[in-house]
Structure formats: C-alpha cells, structure tokens
Amino acid sequence: MKTFIYIFLVCLSTSVFAQKKPSDYFKNPKTKVLVVGSFHFDYPNLDAHKTNKEDQVDVLSPKTAKEVTELVEYIKRFKPTKIAIEAWPSWNANQKLKEYNEGKHRDKRDERYQLAMRMASELKINELFSIDAESILDDLEKHFGKTDSTFFKNLSKDYDFRSDDPISQQFTAFYKSSEPKNFKSLLDTFTYMNSKESHQYGYGAYLSGDFKLREYDGADMLALYWYSRNLRMFRNIQNIPHNGEDRILVIAGNGHAAVLRQLFTSSAEYDFIEFSSLK
C-alpha cells in the first residue's frame, strides 16, 4: 500500500511541476519557407566581396547551364506555392515573368531569371513577390539630408567594408573559398553556401571590421542600414498572403539569407526548411 501511495505521489508531482517546452505553445500551422541564398549570377560586383573576372562562372555556358538545371530541379523538390525575390517593385518582376513565359529573357544571367522565373514558369506560378527594401538610414538621409548633415557624415565616415584586420582577412579567405569555381557543381556550391554554419559566419562578418568603428558608429550603421533593410525585407515577406498550406521560396543574395535565417527560425509564424534537407 505504501509503495502504491509513493508511486501515486511521484506521478502527481511530475504532472504538476512538469513544464512544457516553449515550442509546445506554438502548435498553429506554420507556413514552410525555404530561403535560397545565392551569389549574383551576372556578377554586378556591387557587394563588399567582389569576384575576379577569371573566377566567375558563366551560367549560360553548356556545362554550367546543366548545373543550373540540376539546381532548379533540386529546389523544386520544395514544391513552392509562392516565390519571393530580392528585387525592387520598380523592377517590374511580374511584367518580366509574363515576358519570360512568352519566351523572352532566357539569355539573361541574373538568378532572378535563371532560378526564380524558370521555376515559376515550370511550376505554373504566375506571380513573383519583390521584397527588397530601403533602410531606415535611407529614409533618414532623405528626410534630413546626407550631404549637409554633420551627423550622418560623422556616423558613416570610413564605413566602407574595406577593413584589413586579421578577422576581416579570414572572412575574405572564407568568401573566396565559397566561390563556385571551388566546387564540382552549382548544387554543391549552394548546399555549402546555405548551410547553417556558412550562414552563421556570413552573419558574423558584419560584426567585425567596420562594426568596430569608433565607439558605436559601426554598430549604429549596421542597425540603421543593413539590419534595418533585412528586417523590412522580412516584413515584406510577412505581407505575402499565406496560410499553413503555403510553401514560400525566397531567393536572395546570401548575405540577406544569413539574416533571414535568424529571423525565420525565431518566428512562430514560419517553419524554416534547411536547404540540405531536400536531398
């Protein structure tokens, strides 16, 4: 009898004091999202890391075009219902998609054509969502004036992503090693680029170098420009009509993808799908 009472009290104690996991409170159907971080296929070289001409790949060449097809077929395993791209509304993505479906733009190297429009066309998705956004810094500069503002001049002085300290040099080596020429295929390149560890260090790159400018100027510039821009891009994705049945594919530069990973994995609204899980 004593044994029975003891077991009963243990079970009662366990049921009373056991705490749910945080995730147990968020059982609503989540919209699945796949973020595909990409290098820019047409190499505009507007980012901090620039690829030398001899290291660039031509996605229209016969060999690499086959790799593009392999990459597209892999991403299609996600079965997206909505596709979002890094583009300004003024880029007129849906007009371009209409023209793409008519047979135009097939010779454009831009990943928005080679990946997003190609998949939209093949999957009969008739709309692309442009999610790029300006930052709060852009808004403030327009409102207060950049050229005649001592505050903005002092804040942004030397913020140019050209640091040469030991940590920045390591990031330069990391980015060079991530270029497509170092992999046997584009799919391998994208799998590496979109790994959790790669995104972790890609995000960390912004916490070194110019981040350390003066006392807080580097940190404030990161918040006002880069982080603000990505938060707004995330907000634009939230504005895409969706429900628990939708599967949103986001194609953006890999620098954005590193921040978006953090935002999506922390959101109770979305289920972040690992790129490598499609295998």
C-alpha positions in Angstrom: 0.0 0.0 0.0 2.8 2.4 0.9 4.5 1.6 -2.5 1.3 2.5 -4.3 0.9 5.8 -2.5 4.6 6.7 -3.2 4.2 6.0 -6.9 1.0 8.0 -7.0 2.6 11.0 -5.3 5.6 10.8 -7.7 3.3 10.8 -10.7 1.2 13.6 -9.3 4.3 15.7 -8.6 5.6 15.1 -12.1 2.3 16.0 -13.7 2.0 19.2 -11.6 5.5 20.5 -12.0 6.5 19.3 -15.5 7.0 22.3 -17.7 6.1 22.3 -21.4 8.8 23.1 -23.9 8.5 26.6 -25.4 7.6 25.0 -28.8 4.6 23.3 -27.2 2.8 26.6 -27.0 3.0 27.2 -30.8 1.1 24.5 -32.5 -0.7 26.6 -35.1 0.0 25.5 -38.7 3.2 27.2 -39.8 3.9 28.3 -43.3 7.0 26.5 -44.6 9.7 28.7 -46.1 12.9 27.9 -48.0 15.5 30.6 -48.2 17.9 30.1 -51.0 21.0 32.3 -50.6 22.6 32.9 -54.0 25.6 34.7 -55.5 24.6 37.1 -58.2 24.8 35.2 -61.5 25.5 38.3 -63.6 28.3 39.5 -61.2 27.3 43.2 -60.8 30.0 43.2 -58.1 28.1 45.7 -56.0 28.6 43.8 -52.8 31.5 44.1 -50.4 33.1 40.9 -51.7 33.8 41.1 -55.4 34.7 38.1 -57.7 37.6 38.5 -60.1 36.7 38.1 -63.7 38.8 34.9 -64.1 36.9 33.3 -61.1 33.4 34.0 -62.5 31.3 31.2 -63.9 29.1 31.7 -67.0 25.7 30.2 -66.2 24.8 30.2 -70.0 27.8 28.0 -70.9 26.7 24.5 -71.8 28.4 22.9 -68.8 27.1 25.4 -66.2 23.7 25.5 -67.8 23.3 21.8 -67.0 24.3 22.6 -63.4 21.7 25.3 -63.3 19.1 22.7 -64.4 20.3 20.3 -61.7 20.0 23.1 -59.1 16.5 24.1 -60.3 15.2 20.5 -60.2 16.6 20.2 -56.6 15.0 23.4 -55.4 11.7 22.3 -57.0 11.6 19.4 -54.5 10.4 22.0 -52.0 7.2 22.4 -54.1 6.8 26.1 -53.6 3.4 27.8 -53.9 4.8 31.4 -53.7 8.2 32.8 -54.8 9.8 35.9 -53.4 12.8 37.6 -54.9 15.4 40.2 -54.0 14.0 42.9 -56.3 12.6 46.4 -56.1 9.0 46.9 -57.0 10.2 49.1 -59.9 12.0 46.1 -61.4 8.5 45.1 -62.6 9.1 41.4 -61.9 5.6 40.2 -62.9 5.8 42.0 -66.3 9.2 40.3 -66.8 7.7 37.0 -65.8 4.9 37.4 -68.3 7.6 38.2 -71.0 9.6 35.2 -69.8 6.6 32.9 -70.3 6.4 34.3 -73.8 10.0 33.1 -74.5 11.9 36.3 -73.7 14.8 36.8 -71.2 16.1 33.3 -71.5 19.6 34.7 -72.2 19.7 36.8 -69.0 22.3 35.5 -66.5 20.6 37.1 -63.5 19.5 34.5 -60.9 16.0 36.0 -60.8 15.6 34.8 -64.4 17.7 31.6 -64.2 16.2 30.4 -61.0 13.0 32.3 -59.9 11.3 32.9 -63.3 12.3 29.5 -64.6 10.8 27.7 -61.6 7.7 29.9 -61.7 7.2 29.1 -65.3 7.7 25.4 -64.9 5.5 25.2 -61.8 2.8 27.4 -63.3 3.2 30.1 -60.6 2.0 33.4 -62.2 3.2 35.9 -59.6 6.6 36.9 -58.1 6.8 38.9 -54.9 9.5 41.6 -54.9 10.8 42.0 -51.3 13.7 44.4 -51.5 13.5 47.5 -49.3 15.5 50.6 -48.4 16.6 51.0 -44.8 15.7 53.5 -42.1 19.1 55.1 -42.8 18.0 55.8 -46.4 14.7 57.3 -45.1 16.6 59.5 -42.5 19.1 60.7 -45.1 16.3 61.7 -47.5 14.4 63.5 -44.7 17.4 65.3 -43.1 19.8 65.5 -46.0 23.0 63.5 -46.2 25.3 65.9 -47.9 24.8 68.8 -45.5 24.4 66.8 -42.3 27.4 66.7 -39.9 25.7 63.9 -38.0 25.4 61.5 -41.0 28.9 62.4 -42.3 30.5 61.6 -39.0 28.4 58.4 -38.5 29.2 56.9 -41.9 32.8 58.0 -42.1 35.0 55.1 -43.2 32.1 52.6 -43.2 33.1 51.0 -46.5 33.6 47.3 -45.8 37.3 47.6 -46.6 38.8 46.6 -43.3 42.1 44.7 -43.3 42.3 43.5 -39.7 43.1 39.8 -39.1 39.5 38.8 -38.6 38.4 40.6 -41.8 41.2 38.8 -43.7 39.9 35.5 -42.5 36.4 36.4 -43.8 38.0 37.4 -47.2 39.6 33.9 -47.4 36.2 32.3 -46.4 34.4 34.2 -49.2 36.9 33.3 -51.8 36.7 29.6 -50.8 32.9 29.8 -51.3 33.1 30.8 -54.9 31.6 28.3 -57.4 34.9 27.5 -59.1 35.9 25.6 -55.9 33.0 23.2 -56.1 32.2 20.4 -58.6 28.7 21.8 -59.3 26.4 24.7 -58.6 24.3 22.4 -56.4 27.3 21.7 -54.2 28.0 25.4 -54.1 24.5 26.3 -53.0 24.4 23.5 -50.4 27.6 24.8 -48.9 26.5 28.5 -49.0 23.2 27.7 -47.4 24.4 25.6 -44.6 23.8 26.7 -41.0 27.5 27.1 -40.4 28.1 29.1 -43.5 25.2 31.5 -42.7 26.4 31.8 -39.1 29.8 33.1 -40.3 28.2 35.1 -43.1 26.2 36.9 -40.5 29.2 37.2 -38.2 31.1 39.1 -40.9 29.0 42.1 -40.2 30.1 42.0 -36.5 33.8 42.6 -37.3 35.8 45.1 -39.3 33.7 48.3 -39.8 31.4 47.2 -36.9 34.2 48.4 -34.6 34.4 51.9 -36.0 34.7 54.4 -33.1 32.6 53.8 -30.0 29.1 53.0 -31.5 29.2 54.3 -35.1 29.9 50.9 -36.7 27.2 49.2 -34.6 24.7 52.0 -35.3 25.4 51.9 -39.1 24.8 48.1 -39.0 21.5 48.6 -37.3 20.3 51.6 -39.3 21.4 50.2 -42.7 22.0 46.5 -43.1 19.8 45.1 -40.3 17.0 47.6 -41.0 17.0 46.6 -44.6 16.7 42.9 -43.9 14.0 43.4 -41.2 12.0 45.3 -43.8 12.6 42.5 -46.3 11.3 40.1 -43.7 8.3 42.3 -43.2 7.6 42.3 -46.9 7.6 38.5 -46.8 5.1 38.6 -44.0 2.9 40.7 -46.2 2.7 37.9 -48.8 -0.7 36.3 -48.5 -0.1 32.9 -46.9 -1.6 30.2 -44.8 -0.4 26.9 -43.2 -0.6 25.2 -46.6 1.7 27.6 -48.4 5.3 27.0 -49.1 7.3 30.2 -49.7 10.5 30.1 -51.7 12.8 33.1 -51.1 15.7 33.8 -53.4 18.1 36.5 -52.3 21.8 37.3 -52.0 23.4 35.1 -49.5 24.2 38.0 -47.2 20.5 38.6 -46.8 19.9 34.8 -46.4 22.1 34.7 -43.4 20.0 37.3 -41.6 16.7 35.9 -42.9 17.6 32.5 -41.4 17.9 34.1 -38.0 14.5 35.8 -38.4 12.6 32.8 -39.8 14.0 30.4 -37.2 12.9 32.7 -34.4 9.5 33.3 -35.8 6.4 31.4 -34.5 4.7 32.0 -37.9 7.1 30.1 -40.2 8.8 26.7 -40.4 12.3 27.3 -41.8 13.3 24.4 -44.1 17.0 23.6 -44.4 18.3 23.7 -48.0 20.2 20.4 -47.5 17.0 18.6 -46.3 15.6 18.4 -49.8 18.1 15.6 -50.7 
